[in-house]
Amino acid sequence: MDNRKTKQSFKSGFVSIVGRPNVGKSTLLNHIVGHKIAIMSNKPQTTRNKITAVHTTEEGQIIFLDTPGIHKPQSKLGNYMVSVAENTLNEVDLVLFVVDATEKRGAGDDYIIERLKQVKTPVFLVINKIDKVHPEALLPIIDDYRKLYDFKQIVPISALEGNNTGSLQQAILGEMEEGPMYYPADQVTDHPERFVAAELIREKVLHLTREEVPHSIAVVIEEMKRGENGKTLYIYAAIYVERDSQRGILIGQKGQMLKEIGQRARKDIERLMGDQVFLELWIKVKKDWRNQDRMLRNFGFYDEQ
C-alpha cells in the first residue's frame, strides 16, 4: 500500500516588473528573492538590463524580469533601456505594473498603461510605498488607476518594509499554470558572477556620487579568477566615465572616493558569493560612450528591438 501523500501540483511562470524609474521595482525584487540581485538607488534609471531573478518555494517557481524604468530616452543607451522594458511585455505570463503611492499618476504612468493595452498579458497593479501614506489615501489612488485599465488584481505593498508582499507572491502563484522547475531550487539569478559583481560596484557609485556622474558610468569586469586556494576571488574592474572631471570625482581626494567604492562593493560581493574577495578598481575615460554603438555593444548592451 502506498502511504505517500499526494503532491500538490508545482506551478511556474515568468513575471515582468515594469514602472516608471524609481518606484521601487528593484527593492521589491530583492525583497522577494531574499538577495540583492538588482541594484538599488534613489536615483532614476538605475536598472539598465533585464535582471532575471528566481524565487522558488514548495508551491512553485517564479522567474522575475526586473526591467529598466520606462522613460523618455535621452541617448542611445536610453533607447536600449526602454526597448528592453517594452519587449518583455509579450514574453511573460504576468506583468506587475508598479506605481509609487506617494506620487500622483503622471505622463510616464499613462504611457505605460497605453503600452499595456496593446498586449494580452494579464497585469497586476502594485501600489508601492504604502508605508509612507495614510491608509485613506489608497482608495482614491486605486479608483484613479482602475478607470484607465482593467487590472487583474490591485495589490498595495511596501517593498521596503515587506508589507503585504507575501500576499502579492500568493496572488502571482495563483496566476501561474502547472509547470516545470526551470532553475535549481537554490539558484536566485541566471546572470553570471561577472554581471552581478559589476552591478554591485555600479550601485556604490550611484550611492556615493550625484548630478551627472551616476548616469555617465559603466562598469566592466576585466578579469575574475580564483586564487590557488580556491577560497579567494580576485576581481579587476574598470569604471568608465565620459569626462576627465568625472574621473577626478570618482578618484576623490587622495583616492578616498575610489577606496570607499571598493570597500563597500567588496563587502556586498562577499556576502552574495560567499567567498573572500580581492577587488581592484580603476577609472577609464571614454567620451560620450552612451551614444556610441560600438561601446554599447562592448559594455554588454544589445539592441533587442
PyMOL commands that set and color helices and strands:
alter all, ss='L'
color gray80, all
select helices_A, chain A and resi 25-33+76-90+107-116+130-132+135-146+165-175+193-208+214-216+244-251+253-273+289-291+293-298
alter helices_A, ss='H'
color red, helices_A
select strands_A, chain A and resi 11-18+51-56+60-66+94-100+123-128+153-156+177-178+218-226+232-241+276-285
alter strands_A, ss='S'
color yellow, strands_A
deselect
rebuild
show_as cartoon
